Amino acid sequence: MRDRSGSGRWLIALLGVMTSVGAFAIDMYLPALPSIVDEFDAGAARVQLTLTACLVGIGLGQLLVGPLSDRWGRRRPALAGISGYVLASLVCAVAPTVEVLIAGRLLQGFTAGATTVIARAVVRDRFSGTEAAAYFSYLMLFFGIAPVIAPTVGGAVLRYTDWRGIFVVLAVVGALVTAAAVAGLPESLPPGRRHAGGLAGTVRGMRALLADREYVGYVAVIGFGMGAMFSYIAGSSFALQRVYGVSAQAYALVFGLNSLALVVSGQVNARLVRRIPTRRLLVGAVTVLAAAGVAEVVAVQWHSLIALVAPMLVLTAAVGMILPNTTALALDLHPERAGAASALLGFATSVSGAAVAPLVGLGGDRTAVPMAVAMAACALAALISLLTLTRAAPVVARVDQGRRDVDPRSNHVPDSKIDEERG
């Protein structure tokens, strides 16, 4: 990262942590899914609705709060979101029934989505082009570390208490992030750059985004790409623990290894993106994603743990490059509506995850075939979307030739220069 100032490093770290609260909400309780099934005497598909509800909530939170932040600024909605996350986590901790847990997870996801979409918008407020792709890759460090830490912490908590203790820990984490945001989150969108069109203006902005074929193409790529990853997230706990007999702690280690691949590939991308066109990197990563999805379908036929885990590792590594590059390319098309554009990207990822999670559980908790098929289908759909919806003649993209200062005391945004072709 070029910014050496303490305030700049603090801001990027804070935005990274804000981006990761949704990952904590999704991943930390995964080792407890089988025990939740047993306590509520519910089927796997029904309990996986708690994951679906969280993903739907994250999508709705981003879809609603992102455009509002274009009007109200970034700081106030972010603080409201992370504070609500604490309360929602406590609701989940005391849920008496699986229905109440599902409702609590919906609220938890909504509040996490608010903080996530604003973190991305703040980055886009200050950077564009390859610089934005690089900084989104830095955020991937936090987004990737969260899944490494979360299941491991969840497995450790299960050694001393039940699954409810996991949500208590999530509430404590949320409280710490709230305190940090109150102390150090700057306002990156000055009043002069805000939209004052109200609901009608928000709707017009969304329609303009959806009318842009290339932007929609990148939304589809990130949606299907994350659908492939969420197929793995939703199904791996049952596949590894029930089908292959690994312990909750061992599952957390496997999950952490895959998340580490996400982190490493994101940081490699931060270096490569300064030398290789962003879209070229994206095409390569999505191609690898599709190959890994097909390999997973083949692997489940062998009933080998190593054969099952290897394609998962490759798939998550590919996602580590898809997320920052797709986000940067999509948001660079509409910098004037970074909140709304970021919201639709986030909504696509959450909706795709919410759609595949219950499908993965339809085959029961004693087979890995539905998980593998969903991974392959989503990965291939991402590749098709990239090659068709974004296949137009190369588009000249704006790229910053210098870093945008992340000093929270300044809202100055330098001009961009046109010097790089997409693809």
C-alpha positions in Angstrom: 0.0 0.0 0.0 1.5 3.3 -1.0 0.0 5.4 1.8 2.5 5.3 4.6 0.6 7.6 7.0 -0.8 6.2 10.2 -4.3 7.6 9.5 -4.3 6.0 6.0 -3.4 2.6 7.3 -5.9 2.9 10.1 -8.7 3.8 7.6 -7.9 0.9 5.3 -7.8 -1.5 8.3 -11.1 -0.2 9.6 -12.7 -0.6 6.2 -11.3 -4.1 5.9 -12.8 -5.0 9.3 -16.1 -3.5 8.3 -16.1 -5.6 5.1 -15.4 -8.8 7.1 -18.3 -8.6 9.6 -20.6 -10.2 7.1 -18.1 -13.0 6.6 -18.0 -13.5 10.4 -21.8 -13.7 10.5 -21.8 -16.3 7.7 -18.8 -18.5 8.6 -18.3 -18.5 12.3 -21.4 -20.7 13.1 -20.8 -23.2 10.2 -19.2 -25.8 12.5 -22.3 -25.7 14.7 -24.8 -26.4 11.9 -25.1 -30.1 12.7 -25.7 -29.4 16.4 -28.3 -26.8 15.5 -30.1 -29.5 13.5 -30.0 -31.8 16.5 -31.2 -29.2 19.0 -34.2 -28.0 17.0 -34.9 -31.5 15.6 -35.0 -29.9 12.1 -33.8 -31.2 8.8 -30.6 -29.9 7.2 -32.4 -28.0 4.5 -34.5 -26.2 7.1 -31.5 -25.2 9.3 -29.6 -24.0 6.2 -32.4 -21.4 5.8 -30.6 -19.6 8.6 -27.7 -19.2 6.2 -30.1 -18.3 3.4 -31.8 -15.7 5.7 -28.4 -14.1 6.5 -27.4 -13.9 2.8 -30.8 -12.4 1.9 -30.4 -9.9 4.7 -26.9 -8.9 3.5 -28.2 -8.4 0.0 -31.2 -6.3 1.2 -29.0 -4.3 3.5 -26.6 -3.4 0.7 -29.4 -2.7 -1.8 -31.2 -0.3 0.5 -28.3 1.4 2.4 -25.9 1.8 -0.5 -28.1 4.2 -2.5 -29.1 6.0 0.7 -25.4 6.6 1.5 -25.1 8.4 -1.9 -27.6 10.9 -0.4 -26.8 11.0 3.3 -23.1 10.3 3.2 -21.2 7.2 4.4 -20.6 7.7 8.1 -24.1 7.8 9.7 -25.5 4.7 7.8 -22.4 2.8 8.7 -22.6 3.5 12.4 -26.3 2.6 12.4 -25.6 -0.7 10.6 -22.8 -1.9 12.8 -24.7 -1.0 16.0 -27.7 -3.0 14.7 -25.4 -5.9 14.1 -24.7 -6.2 17.8 -28.4 -6.3 18.7 -29.2 -8.9 15.9 -26.4 -11.2 17.1 -27.9 -11.1 20.6 -31.3 -12.0 19.2 -29.8 -15.1 17.5 -28.0 -16.1 20.8 -31.3 -16.3 22.7 -33.5 -17.7 19.9 -36.0 -20.3 21.3 -36.9 -21.8 18.0 -35.4 -22.2 14.5 -38.0 -19.7 13.2 -36.7 -17.0 15.6 -33.1 -17.9 14.7 -34.0 -17.5 11.0 -35.5 -14.0 11.7 -32.5 -13.0 13.8 -30.1 -14.1 11.0 -32.1 -12.0 8.5 -31.6 -8.9 10.7 -28.0 -9.8 11.3 -27.4 -10.1 7.6 -29.1 -6.8 6.9 -27.0 -4.8 9.3 -23.8 -6.5 8.1 -24.7 -5.7 4.5 -25.0 -2.0 5.4 -21.4 -1.8 6.8 -20.0 -3.9 3.9 -21.5 -1.7 1.1 -20.4 1.5 2.7 -16.8 0.2 3.1 -16.6 -0.5 -0.6 -18.2 2.9 -1.5 -15.6 4.7 0.7 -12.8 3.1 -1.3 -14.4 4.1 -4.6 -14.9 7.6 -3.3 -11.1 7.9 -3.1 -9.7 5.6 -5.8 -10.5 4.4 -9.3 -9.1 2.1 -12.0 -6.1 0.0 -11.2 -5.7 1.8 -7.9 -9.2 0.9 -6.8 -8.5 -2.8 -7.9 -5.4 -2.8 -5.8 -7.1 -1.4 -2.7 -10.0 -3.7 -3.1 -7.4 -6.5 -3.1 -6.1 -5.1 0.2 -9.6 -5.3 1.6 -9.6 -9.0 0.4 -6.9 -9.6 3.0 -9.5 -8.9 5.8 -12.3 -10.5 3.9 -10.2 -13.6 3.5 -8.8 -13.7 7.0 -12.3 -13.5 8.5 -13.2 -17.0 7.2 -9.9 -18.3 8.4 -10.5 -17.1 11.9 -14.3 -17.4 12.1 -14.8 -21.2 11.8 -11.7 -21.8 14.0 -13.1 -19.6 16.7 -16.5 -21.2 16.2 -15.0 -24.6 16.6 -13.1 -23.5 19.7 -16.3 -21.9 21.3 -18.1 -25.2 20.7 -15.6 -26.9 23.0 -16.7 -24.8 25.9 -20.3 -24.0 25.2 -23.0 -24.6 22.6 -23.8 -22.8 19.4 -25.4 -19.9 21.2 -22.1 -18.8 22.6 -20.9 -18.2 19.0 -23.5 -15.5 18.5 -22.5 -13.9 21.9 -18.9 -13.7 20.5 -20.2 -12.2 17.3 -22.0 -9.5 19.4 -18.8 -8.7 21.2 -16.9 -8.4 17.9 -19.6 -6.1 16.6 -19.4 -3.9 19.7 -15.6 -3.5 19.1 -16.1 -2.6 15.5 -18.7 -0.1 16.5 -16.4 1.6 18.9 -13.6 1.7 16.3 -16.0 3.2 13.7 -17.2 5.9 16.1 -13.6 6.8 16.7 -12.0 6.7 13.3 -14.5 6.4 10.3 -14.3 9.6 8.3 -16.9 11.0 6.0 -15.6 10.4 2.4 -18.6 11.9 0.5 -18.8 15.7 0.9 -22.2 17.4 0.6 -21.4 18.7 -2.9 -21.1 15.2 -4.3 -24.3 13.8 -2.8 -27.5 13.1 -4.6 -30.7 14.8 -3.3 -33.2 13.2 -5.6 -35.0 11.2 -2.9 -36.6 7.8 -3.7 -37.4 8.8 -7.3 -33.7 9.7 -7.8 -32.6 6.4 -6.3 -34.9 4.5 -8.6 -33.7 6.4 -11.7 -30.1 5.7 -10.7 -30.8 2.0 -10.3 -32.5 1.9 -13.7 -29.5 3.6 -15.3 -27.2 1.0 -13.8 -29.4 -1.9 -15.0 -29.5 -0.4 -18.5 -25.7 -0.6 -18.8 -25.0 -4.0 -20.3 -21.4 -4.1 -19.3 -22.2 -3.2 -15.7 -24.9 -5.9 -15.6 -22.4 -8.3 -17.0 -20.0 -7.7 -14.2 -22.8 -8.0 -11.7 -23.6 -11.4 -13.2 -20.0 -12.5 -13.0 -19.6 -11.6 -9.3 -23.0 -13.0 -8.5 -22.4 -16.4 -10.1 -18.8 -16.5 -8.9 -19.9 -16.0 -5.3 -22.7 -18.5 -5.9 -20.1 -21.1 -6.6 -18.3 -20.2 -3.4 -21.4 -20.2 -1.3 -22.3 -23.6 -2.7 -19.0 -24.7 -1.1 -19.7 -22.8 2.1 -23.3 -24.2 2.5 -22.4 -27.7 1.7 -18.9 -28.3 3.0 -19.8 -28.6 6.7 -22.1 -31.5 6.0 -20.0 -33.0 3.2 -16.8 -33.1 5.3 -18.3 -33.9 8.7 -21.1 -36.2 7.8 -19.9 -37.8 4.6 -16.1 -37.9 5.2 -16.3 -38.0 9.0 -14.0 -35.2 9.9 -14.4 -33.4 13.3 -15.7 -29.8 13.7 -12.2 -28.7 14.5 -10.7 -30.4 11.5 -13.4 -28.9 9.3 -12.5 -25.5 10.6 -8.9 -26.1 9.6 -9.8 -27.2 6.1 -12.1 -24.2 5.8 -9.3 -22.0 7.0 -6.9 -23.4 4.4 -9.3 -22.5 1.7 -9.8 -19.0 3.1 -6.0 -18.6 3.2 -6.0 -19.3 -0.5 -8.5 -16.5 -0.9 -6.2 -14.1 1.0 -3.0 -15.0 -0.9 -4.6 -14.8 -4.3 -6.1 -11.4 -3.4 -2.6 -10.1 -2.4 -1.1 -11.5 -5.5 -3.7 -9.7 -7.5 -2.9 -6.4 -5.8 0.6 -6.7 -7.3 -0.3 -8.1 -10.7 -3.0 -5.5 -11.4 -0.4 -2.8 -11.7 1.2 -4.6 -14.6 -1.6 -6.6 -16.3 -4.9 -5.2 -17.5 -7.6 -5.8 -14.9 -10.0 -7.5 -17.2 -7.3 -9.8 -18.5 -6.7 -11.0 -14.9 -10.5 -11.4 -14.5 -10.9 -13.6 -17.6 -8.1 -15.8 -16.3 -9.5 -16.1 -12.8 -13.1 -16.9 -14.0 -11.7 -19.6 -16.4 -9.9 -21.2 -13.5 -13.1 -21.0 -11.4 -15.1 -22.9 -14.1 -12.4 -25.6 -14.4 -12.4 -26.0 -10.6 -16.2 -26.4 -10.5 -16.1 -29.1 -13.1 -13.3 -30.9 -11.3 -15.4 -30.9 -8.1 -18.2 -32.8 -9.9 -15.6 -35.4 -10.9 -14.0 -35.6 -7.5 -17.2 -36.5 -5.6 -17.4 -39.7 -7.6 -14.1 -40.9 -6.2 -15.0 -40.5 -2.5 -11.5 -39.2 -1.7 -11.1 -36.4 0.8 -8.0 -35.0 -0.9 -9.7 -35.1 -4.3 -12.7 -33.3 -2.8 -10.7 -30.6 -1.1 -8.3 -29.8 -3.9 -10.8 -28.2 -6.3 -12.3 -26.3 -3.4 -8.9 -24.8 -2.8 -8.5 -23.7 -6.4 -12.0 -22.3 -6.6 -11.6 -20.1 -3.5 -8.2 -18.9 -4.8 -9.9 -17.9 -8.1 -12.6 -16.0 -6.1 -9.8 -14.0 -4.4 -9.0 -12.5 -7.8 -12.5 -12.3 -9.1 -13.9 -10.1 -6.3 -11.5 -7.1 -6.4 -11.2 -7.0 -10.2 -14.9 -7.3 -10.9 -15.7 -4.7 -8.3 -13.2 -2.3 -9.6 -14.3 -2.7 -13.2 -18.0 -2.3 -12.4 -17.7 0.7 -10.0 -15.3 2.5 -12.4 -18.2 2.6 -14.9 -20.4 4.7 -12.5 -18.2 6.6 -10.0 -21.0 9.2 -9.5 -23.2 6.5 -8.0 -20.6 4.4 -6.1 -23.1 3.5 -3.3 -25.8 2.3 -5.6 -23.4 0.5 -7.9 -21.7 -1.2 -4.9 -25.2 -2.1 -3.6 -26.2 -4.0 -6.7 -22.9 -5.9 -6.7 -23.4 -6.9 -3.1 -27.0 -7.7 -3.7 -26.1 -10.1 -6.5 -23.6 -11.9 -4.4 -26.0 -12.4 -1.5 -29.0 -13.4 -3.7 -26.9 -16.0 -5.5 -25.7 -17.4 -2.2 -29.2 -17.4 -0.8 -30.5 -19.3 -3.8 -27.9 -22.0 -3.8 -27.8 -22.7 0.0 -31.1 -24.5 0.3 -30.5 -26.3 -3.1 -27.3 -27.8 -1.7 -29.3 -29.2 1.2 -32.0 -30.8 -0.9 -30.0 -34.1 -1.2 -29.8 -34.4 2.6 -26.7 -34.2 4.8 -25.1 -37.5 3.7 -24.0 -36.6 0.1 -21.7 -34.1 -1.5 -23.1 -34.3 -5.0 -25.6 -31.4 -4.8 -22.8 -29.1 -3.5 -20.5 -30.1 -6.4 -23.1 -29.7 -9.0 -24.1 -26.2 -7.7 -20.4 -25.2 -7.7 -19.9 -26.2 -11.3 -23.2 -24.7 -12.5 -22.5 -21.3 -10.9 -18.8 -21.3 -12.1 -19.8 -22.0 -15.7 -22.5 -19.4 -15.6 -20.0 -16.8 -14.4 -17.7 -17.6 -17.3 -20.5 -17.4 -19.9 -21.7 -14.1 -18.4 -18.2 -12.6 -18.7 -17.6 -13.8 -22.3 -21.0 -12.7 -23.6 -22.3 -9.6 -21.6 -18.8 -8.0 -21.5 -17.5 -9.0 -24.8 -17.9 -5.7 -26.5 -14.9 -3.9 -28.2 -12.3 -2.8 -25.7 -13.5 0.1 -23.6 -11.0 2.7 -22.4 -11.0 2.9 -18.7 -10.0 5.7 -16.4 -7.0 4.9 -14.2 -5.5 7.0 -11.6 -1.8 7.7 -12.2 -1.3 8.5 -8.5 -2.6 7.3 -5.3 -5.6 9.1 -3.9 -4.9 10.3 -0.4 -6.8 8.4 2.3 -6.2 11.1 4.8 -9.6 11.2 6.6 -9.3 15.0 7.0 -9.4 15.5 3.2 -12.2 14.9 0.7 -10.2 16.0 -2.3 -10.4 13.6 -5.2 -7.7 14.1 -7.9 -8.6 13.8 -11.6 -8.2 10.4 -13.3 -6.3 9.9 -16.6 -7.3 7.7 -19.5 -4.5 5.2 -20.2 -5.6 1.6 -20.0 -7.8 -0.6 -22.1 -10.2 -3.1 -20.5 -9.3 -6.6 -21.7 
